[in-house]
Amino acid sequence: MSDNSGAEDCDVLVIGAGLAGLRCAGVLARSGHDVVVWEAQDRVGGRVRTDVVDGFRCDRGFQVLNPAYPALRRAVDVAELRLQAFDAGVVVRRDHDRVTWVHPLREFRAVPKMLVRGGLTPPEVFALVRWALPALRPGALTAARDDTTLREALERSNVHGLTRRVIDRFLAGVLLDDTGSTSNAFALLLVRMFALGAPGLPADGMGALPALLARPVVDRIRLQRKAVRLVRAGVDWEVSDGDATVRAREVVVAVDGPAAAVLTGAAVPAMKGVVTDWWAADDVPPGPAMLCVDGRADPPGPVVNTAVISAAAPTYAPPGRHLVAASALIGPDRRTPSESVMRRHASDILGIDASGWTSVIRHEVADALPVQPAPLIVRRPARNPDGLWLCGDHRDTASIQGALVSGRRVAEAISAERCARTSTSTPPPGRSE
């Protein structure tokens, strides 16, 4: 990858080297197009980044990667990421103890014990199954028939009590929404992915995914080039970063929703934020490598999930040390919790003495995910009225799967259009006499 020196004209300019932009550029390059990628930051990845601090790997906001995503398997060789999987289940903090809820499809032998000790009654189990059953029919979910909010769907299925609190808080950490206003169809699509795959973390951190996506176009990526102006120049586009201008036949805007709105005038999507604290610990008690949530009716803090990350992903901490993470939701209408408040609540959920923890880094990501309201819309227009192409998780579903699908979809549309344009503008070869 090169820095911001020089400029070059190209067939397709992709603005943004996040997951969608890298996937789009890779598909275009494979199809033989002259593509160049501009990235405003000093490395690829967009919101998917990993900071290495004193030997600890800390992803930008707590993230996990689900190998069951079809678009992921299509885009990269997942084996190269060397995923380290979390155990299948969740640890629930109750008023006086902690219980483990296992994944019923992966740990079916432990289900009877979970039902006896986990505080689940048969009616609660039946209600949960009733809510989750539509996940078996993903086609119906993406068609958005009868879609409603997650809150309304759980109420309709009579999911209440401890079960409801655990579902609400687990999904709050995934959807970055604790109001229940997210599309129920989208929530169930994610539940389906959790049923099909064991989420984990790449050995080199989540930043390994964009690095792998960048490999086919690594010589076409220009770092620290921020597009500030896009204007039509006949049938082409002229794009400037304030210092240099390039000319491209097609331009793909592959940045996050708010940035895309600035460049293209598209509607600004509402975004959801998260703060994640990372701590180093010299010693933690043994336990399952699972996410932990607070199942109490009145939790004493804002943490939506916490975990000893190094229990699942040993490469995230130096030998002999441990890494703990905890996340909470942030936004314009809520106060960002302090590190001490996060530490106290996380240690209480985990049941670990935090007096020896040392802060490694804090990530505040205000625009972490676009909202995904009901009814679910899985395909937004890939091109605006001016002729600019747009891709990203705000054009598909708010997920890694959605970003990868969106990038591929735009690349294939550009290839199809350029192929059609070439075939209609080139006269057929004459017959030799």
C-alpha positions in Angstrom: 0.0 0.0 0.0 1.2 3.5 -0.8 0.8 6.8 1.0 -1.0 9.9 -0.4 1.7 10.9 -2.9 0.8 11.0 -6.5 -2.5 10.5 -8.3 -3.7 8.3 -11.1 -6.8 8.0 -13.3 -8.6 4.6 -13.3 -11.7 2.8 -14.4 -13.2 2.5 -10.9 -12.3 4.5 -7.8 -13.4 3.0 -4.5 -13.5 5.5 -1.7 -13.1 3.6 1.6 -11.1 0.5 2.5 -13.5 -0.9 5.0 -14.9 -4.4 4.5 -17.4 -3.4 1.8 -14.9 -1.3 -0.1 -12.2 -4.0 0.0 -14.6 -6.7 -1.1 -15.9 -4.5 -3.9 -12.3 -3.7 -5.1 -11.3 -7.4 -4.9 -14.2 -8.6 -7.1 -13.6 -5.7 -9.6 -9.9 -6.5 -9.8 -10.6 -10.2 -10.4 -12.9 -9.2 -13.2 -10.1 -7.3 -14.9 -11.1 -3.7 -14.0 -8.5 -1.0 -13.4 -9.5 -0.2 -9.8 -7.9 2.1 -7.2 -8.9 2.4 -3.5 -8.6 5.6 -1.5 -8.5 5.2 2.3 -8.5 8.3 4.6 -6.8 6.5 7.5 -3.4 5.0 7.9 -4.5 1.4 7.5 -7.4 -0.6 6.0 -10.4 -1.9 7.9 -12.6 1.0 8.6 -14.4 0.2 11.8 -12.8 -3.3 11.9 -9.4 -2.6 13.5 -7.1 -4.0 16.1 -4.8 -2.0 18.3 -1.8 -3.8 19.8 -0.9 -2.3 23.2 1.9 -3.8 25.2 1.4 -7.2 23.6 -2.4 -7.2 24.0 -4.7 -7.3 21.0 -7.7 -5.0 21.5 -10.3 -4.7 18.7 -11.9 -1.4 18.1 -15.0 -2.0 20.1 -15.8 -5.6 21.1 -16.3 -7.7 18.0 -16.6 -11.3 17.2 -16.5 -13.1 13.8 -19.0 -15.8 12.9 -17.6 -18.3 10.4 -21.1 -19.3 9.4 -21.6 -16.0 7.4 -22.0 -17.2 3.8 -20.4 -14.0 2.5 -17.3 -14.5 4.7 -16.7 -18.0 3.4 -17.1 -16.7 -0.2 -14.7 -13.8 0.3 -11.7 -15.3 2.1 -10.2 -18.6 3.2 -11.5 -18.6 6.8 -8.8 -21.1 7.8 -6.2 -18.4 7.3 -7.7 -16.3 10.1 -7.0 -19.1 12.6 -10.2 -18.4 14.5 -10.3 -19.0 18.2 -13.8 -19.9 19.1 -15.8 -19.0 22.2 -17.5 -21.8 24.1 -21.1 -22.4 23.0 -23.2 -20.6 25.5 -23.5 -17.6 27.9 -22.8 -17.2 31.6 -25.7 -15.4 33.4 -25.2 -13.4 36.6 -28.2 -13.9 38.8 -28.9 -12.3 42.2 -26.9 -14.8 44.3 -25.0 -16.9 41.8 -23.9 -17.4 38.2 -25.3 -20.1 35.9 -24.2 -21.3 32.4 -26.7 -21.5 29.6 -25.3 -23.8 26.9 -26.0 -23.9 23.2 -28.7 -26.6 23.0 -27.6 -27.7 19.5 -23.9 -28.0 20.4 -24.0 -29.1 24.0 -27.2 -31.1 24.0 -26.0 -33.5 26.8 -25.7 -30.5 29.1 -29.2 -29.3 28.5 -31.0 -31.3 31.3 -28.5 -29.9 33.8 -29.0 -26.4 32.4 -32.8 -26.7 32.8 -32.5 -27.9 36.4 -29.8 -25.4 37.6 -30.2 -22.6 35.1 -33.4 -21.2 36.3 -35.4 -22.2 33.2 -38.9 -23.5 33.5 -40.6 -25.5 30.7 -43.0 -22.6 29.9 -40.0 -20.3 29.5 -38.3 -22.8 27.2 -41.4 -23.2 25.1 -41.8 -19.4 24.8 -38.2 -19.0 23.7 -38.5 -21.8 21.1 -41.7 -20.2 19.8 -39.9 -16.9 19.3 -36.9 -18.5 17.7 -38.6 -21.0 15.3 -38.9 -18.5 12.4 -35.1 -18.6 12.2 -35.4 -21.9 10.5 -36.9 -20.2 7.5 -34.4 -17.4 6.5 -36.2 -16.7 3.2 -39.4 -15.7 5.1 -37.3 -13.4 7.4 -35.6 -11.6 4.5 -39.0 -11.2 2.8 -40.0 -9.1 5.8 -43.5 -10.6 5.9 -45.1 -9.6 9.2 -41.9 -8.2 10.6 -42.1 -6.3 13.8 -39.8 -5.0 16.4 -37.8 -7.3 18.6 -39.6 -6.1 21.7 -43.1 -6.7 20.2 -42.1 -10.2 19.0 -40.8 -11.3 22.4 -43.9 -10.0 24.0 -46.1 -11.9 21.5 -44.2 -15.1 22.2 -44.6 -14.5 26.0 -40.8 -14.5 26.6 -40.6 -13.0 30.1 -38.6 -13.2 33.4 -35.0 -14.3 33.5 -35.2 -15.6 29.9 -36.3 -12.3 28.6 -33.6 -10.4 30.5 -30.9 -12.7 29.2 -32.1 -12.4 25.6 -32.5 -8.7 25.8 -29.0 -8.1 27.2 -27.2 -10.6 25.0 -28.8 -9.1 21.9 -28.1 -5.6 23.2 -24.4 -6.3 22.9 -24.8 -7.7 19.4 -27.3 -5.2 18.0 -26.1 -2.2 20.1 -29.7 -1.6 21.0 -31.4 -2.1 24.4 -34.7 -0.6 23.5 -36.0 -3.5 21.5 -36.7 -1.3 18.5 -34.5 -3.4 16.1 -36.2 -5.5 13.4 -37.1 -8.9 14.9 -36.4 -10.5 11.5 -32.8 -9.2 11.6 -32.3 -10.4 15.2 -33.5 -13.9 14.2 -31.2 -13.9 11.2 -28.3 -13.4 13.7 -29.7 -16.0 16.0 -29.6 -18.4 13.0 -26.0 -17.6 12.4 -25.2 -18.2 16.1 -26.9 -21.6 15.7 -24.9 -22.5 12.6 -21.4 -21.3 13.7 -19.3 -20.7 16.7 -18.2 -17.1 16.9 -14.5 -16.5 17.5 -11.6 -14.1 17.2 -8.8 -14.3 14.6 -5.4 -15.1 16.0 -4.0 -11.7 14.9 -7.2 -9.8 15.9 -10.2 -8.7 13.9 -7.9 -6.5 11.8 -6.7 -9.7 10.2 -10.0 -9.9 8.2 -9.6 -6.6 6.3 -5.9 -7.4 5.8 -6.9 -10.6 4.2 -9.5 -8.9 2.0 -6.9 -6.3 1.0 -4.4 -8.9 -0.2 -5.7 -9.2 -3.9 -5.6 -5.4 -4.3 -2.8 -4.4 -2.0 -0.9 -2.6 -4.7 -4.0 -0.6 -5.6 -4.7 0.9 -2.1 -3.7 4.5 -1.4 -3.7 5.3 2.3 -4.3 8.7 3.9 -6.3 10.0 0.9 -9.6 11.5 2.0 -12.0 12.4 -0.8 -13.5 15.8 -0.2 -15.0 16.6 -3.6 -16.8 14.6 -6.3 -17.9 16.3 -9.5 -19.1 15.1 -12.9 -16.8 15.6 -15.8 -18.7 14.5 -18.9 -19.3 10.8 -18.5 -16.5 10.5 -15.9 -16.1 11.7 -12.3 -13.3 13.9 -11.0 -12.5 13.2 -7.3 -10.2 15.4 -5.2 -8.6 15.0 -1.8 -7.8 18.8 -1.7 -4.3 18.3 -3.2 -4.7 16.1 -6.2 -7.5 15.2 -8.5 -8.2 11.9 -10.3 -10.6 11.0 -13.1 -12.6 7.7 -12.9 -15.4 6.3 -15.0 -17.1 4.9 -12.0 -16.9 5.9 -8.3 -17.9 3.7 -5.4 -18.5 5.4 -2.1 -17.8 2.7 0.5 -17.6 4.7 3.7 -19.9 4.6 6.7 -23.4 6.1 6.5 -22.7 9.6 7.9 -19.6 10.0 5.7 -21.5 8.7 2.7 -24.2 11.3 3.4 -21.6 14.1 3.3 -20.1 12.9 0.0 -23.3 12.0 -1.8 -26.2 13.8 -0.2 -27.8 10.5 0.7 -30.0 10.4 3.8 -28.0 10.1 7.0 -28.8 6.8 8.7 -29.1 6.8 12.5 -26.1 5.2 14.1 -25.6 3.3 17.4 -22.5 3.6 19.6 -20.5 1.5 22.0 -17.7 2.0 24.5 -15.4 -0.9 25.3 -12.8 -1.0 28.1 -9.9 -3.5 28.0 -8.0 -4.5 31.1 -4.9 -6.6 31.7 -4.9 -9.1 34.6 -2.2 -11.3 36.0 -4.6 -13.9 37.3 -8.2 -14.9 36.7 -10.1 -18.0 38.0 -10.8 -20.8 35.6 -14.2 -20.7 33.9 -15.9 -21.2 30.5 -14.7 -19.1 27.6 -18.1 -17.4 27.2 -19.6 -14.0 27.1 -21.2 -13.1 30.4 -24.3 -11.0 30.8 -26.2 -9.6 33.8 -29.5 -11.3 34.2 -30.7 -9.4 37.3 -33.8 -7.4 37.2 -32.0 -4.3 38.4 -28.4 -4.5 37.3 -26.0 -2.2 39.1 -24.2 -0.9 36.0 -24.3 -0.3 32.3 -22.3 -3.3 31.0 -24.2 -5.3 28.3 -21.5 -8.0 28.1 -18.1 -8.9 29.4 -15.7 -11.7 29.0 -12.1 -12.9 29.8 -11.2 -12.6 26.1 -7.9 -14.5 26.5 -9.8 -17.5 27.8 -11.2 -17.9 24.3 -8.4 -16.2 22.3 -5.0 -16.8 24.0 -3.2 -14.8 21.3 -4.9 -11.7 22.5 -2.7 -11.5 25.6 1.1 -12.1 26.3 2.0 -15.4 27.8 1.1 -15.7 31.4 -1.3 -12.7 31.3 -5.0 -12.3 30.7 -7.2 -9.8 28.9 -10.7 -8.8 30.1 -13.2 -6.7 28.0 -16.5 -5.1 28.8 -18.9 -3.1 26.6 -21.7 -0.6 27.2 -24.0 1.4 24.9 -23.4 5.1 24.3 -25.3 7.7 22.3 -26.6 11.3 22.3 -29.3 10.5 24.9 -27.1 8.5 27.4 -24.1 9.4 29.4 -20.8 7.6 28.7 -19.9 5.5 31.8 -16.5 6.0 33.3 -13.8 3.3 33.3 -14.2 2.8 37.1 -18.0 2.2 36.7 -17.4 -0.3 33.8 -14.7 -2.1 35.8 -16.9 -2.4 38.9 -19.8 -3.8 37.0 -17.7 -6.1 34.8 -16.0 -7.6 37.8 -19.3 -8.1 39.6 -20.8 -10.0 36.6 -17.7 -12.1 36.2 -17.2 -12.7 39.9 -13.5 -11.7 39.7 -11.6 -9.4 42.0 -10.7 -6.4 39.8 -8.3 -4.7 42.2 -5.3 -6.0 40.2 -6.6 -5.0 36.8 -4.8 -2.4 34.8 -6.4 -0.4 32.0 -5.0 -1.2 28.5 -7.1 1.0 26.3 -10.7 2.4 25.9 -12.5 2.6 22.6 -15.5 4.9 22.2 -17.1 4.2 18.9 -20.0 6.7 18.3 -20.9 5.4 14.9 -20.4 1.6 15.4 -23.5 0.3 13.6 -26.4 1.7 11.6 -29.9 1.1 13.0 -31.8 -1.8 11.6 -35.5 -1.0 12.1 -38.6 -3.0 11.2 -39.6 -3.9 8.6 -36.3 -5.4 7.6 -34.8 -4.0 4.4 -31.9 -6.2 3.1 -31.3 -4.4 -0.2 -31.1 -0.7 -0.5 -30.3 0.9 -3.9 -26.7 0.4 -4.9 -26.6 3.6 -7.0 -27.9 7.1 -6.4 -29.6 9.4 -9.0 -26.3 11.1 -9.8 -24.7 7.8 -10.8 -22.5 7.2 -7.8 -22.3 3.7 -6.4 -22.8 3.1 -2.7 -21.9 0.1 -0.6 -21.6 -0.7 3.1 -23.5 -2.2 6.0 -25.9 0.8 5.8 -26.9 -0.4 2.3 -27.6 -4.0 3.3 -27.8 -5.5 6.8 -25.9 -4.0 9.8 -23.4 -6.7 10.0 -20.1 -8.1 8.6 -22.2 -10.3 6.4 -24.1 -7.2 5.1 -21.0 -5.2 4.4 -19.4 -8.1 2.4 -22.6 -8.7 0.4 -23.0 -5.1 -0.4 -19.4 -4.7 -1.7 -19.8 -7.8 -3.9 -23.2 -6.7 -5.2 -21.9 -3.3 -6.3 -18.8 -4.8 -8.0 -21.0 -7.3 -9.9 -23.4 -4.5 -11.0 -20.5 -2.4 -12.3 -19.1 -5.3 -14.2 -22.4 -6.2 -15.7 -23.1 -2.5 -16.7 -19.6 -2.0 -18.2 -19.9 -5.3 -20.1 -23.3 -4.3 -21.5 -21.9 -0.9 -22.5 -19.0 -2.4 -24.3 -21.1 -4.9 -26.2 -23.5 -2.2 -27.5 -20.8 0.3 -28.4 -18.5 -2.0 -30.3 -19.6 -3.0 -33.7 -19.5 -6.7 -34.6 -16.4 -7.8 -36.5 -16.7 -7.9 -40.3 -16.8 -11.2 -42.1 -13.6 -12.0 -44.0 -14.0 -12.6 -47.7 
